[in-house]
Amino acid sequence: AEVALGDMASSGKVATSLQSMAARTIGPAGAVVSSLFFIIVHFGLLVAYLSRGGELLAAALPAGLALPGILPAPAAFALLFGGGIFATKGSDALESANNVFTLVVLGSFA
């Protein structure tokens, strides 16, 4: 937080990025390495979420509705939830769904 506030104060901007904070603290080469690690970690998270979400979706569907030869479960998961997000972007429905999912995640830790 301290680096972010210092970066915003020195640049006069109201927001900052991870790359600009890394460049300020560990230099341009460090910012490139930081960005590469950020991409790798988030790509891994995307793959993990799609894989496990697809498994859960396939397990939740009745056997007759599964489409193993036509559409893999991770792709179906991405189409279902990605399509839903795209269809409701900018609406109160998307915010409400996000709030519900956040509560579910928080409840899972209780």
C-alpha positions in Angstrom: 0.0 0.0 0.0 2.9 2.4 0.8 4.4 1.9 -2.6 1.1 2.4 -4.3 0.4 5.6 -2.4 4.0 6.9 -3.1 3.6 6.1 -6.8 0.3 7.9 -7.0 1.6 10.9 -5.2 4.7 11.2 -7.4 2.8 10.8 -10.6 -0.3 12.8 -9.7 -2.6 9.9 -10.9 -5.5 8.6 -8.8 -4.6 4.9 -9.6 -1.4 2.9 -10.2 -0.6 -0.5 -11.7 1.5 -3.4 -10.5 3.9 -2.8 -13.3 4.5 0.8 -12.4 5.0 0.0 -8.7 7.5 -2.7 -9.7 9.4 -0.4 -12.0 9.6 2.2 -9.2 10.9 -0.3 -6.6 12.9 -2.9 -8.5 13.6 -1.1 -11.8 12.4 -1.7 -15.4 13.9 -5.3 -15.6 12.2 -6.2 -12.4 8.9 -4.8 -13.8 9.2 -7.1 -16.8 9.9 -10.1 -14.7 7.1 -9.2 -12.3 4.7 -8.9 -15.2 5.8 -12.3 -16.6 5.2 -14.0 -13.2 1.8 -12.2 -13.0 0.8 -13.6 -16.4 2.0 -17.1 -15.5 0.3 -17.3 -12.2 -3.0 -16.0 -13.6 -2.9 -18.3 -16.6 -2.4 -21.2 -14.2 -5.4 -20.0 -12.2 -7.5 -19.7 -15.3 -6.6 -23.3 -16.3 -7.3 -24.6 -12.8 -10.7 -22.9 -12.6 -11.8 -24.1 -16.1 -10.7 -27.6 -15.4 -12.3 -28.0 -12.0 -15.4 -26.0 -13.0 -15.8 -28.3 -16.0 -15.5 -31.3 -13.7 -18.1 -29.9 -11.3 -20.5 -29.0 -14.2 -20.2 -32.5 -15.8 -20.8 -34.1 -12.4 -23.9 -31.9 -11.8 -25.5 -32.7 -15.2 -27.5 -35.9 -15.6 -25.7 -38.5 -17.7 -28.0 -37.9 -20.7 -27.1 -34.2 -20.9 -23.3 -34.7 -20.9 -21.7 -33.9 -24.3 -18.3 -35.6 -24.0 -17.8 -36.1 -27.7 -19.2 -32.7 -28.8 -18.1 -30.2 -26.2 -15.5 -30.8 -23.4 -16.7 -29.9 -19.9 -14.3 -27.1 -19.4 -15.4 -25.5 -22.6 -19.0 -25.9 -21.6 -18.2 -24.3 -18.2 -16.5 -21.3 -19.9 -19.4 -20.9 -22.4 -22.0 -21.1 -19.6 -20.5 -18.7 -17.1 -18.6 -16.5 -19.6 -21.7 -16.2 -21.7 -23.7 -15.3 -18.6 -21.3 -12.7 -17.6 -21.1 -11.2 -21.1 -24.9 -11.2 -21.3 -25.4 -9.4 -18.0 -22.4 -7.0 -18.0 -23.1 -3.6 -16.6 -26.4 -4.8 -14.9 -27.5 -5.1 -11.4 -28.0 -8.8 -12.0 -24.3 -9.4 -12.5 -23.4 -7.5 -9.3 -26.0 -9.4 -7.3 -24.7 -12.8 -8.6 -21.2 -11.7 -7.8 -22.3 -10.8 -4.2 -24.0 -14.2 -3.8 -20.9 -16.1 -5.1 -18.7 -14.0 -2.8 -20.9 -15.0 0.2 -20.7 -18.7 -0.8 -16.9 -18.5 -0.9 -16.8 -16.7 2.5 -19.2 -19.3 3.9 -17.0 -22.1 2.7 -14.3 -20.9 5.1 -16.7 -20.9 8.1 
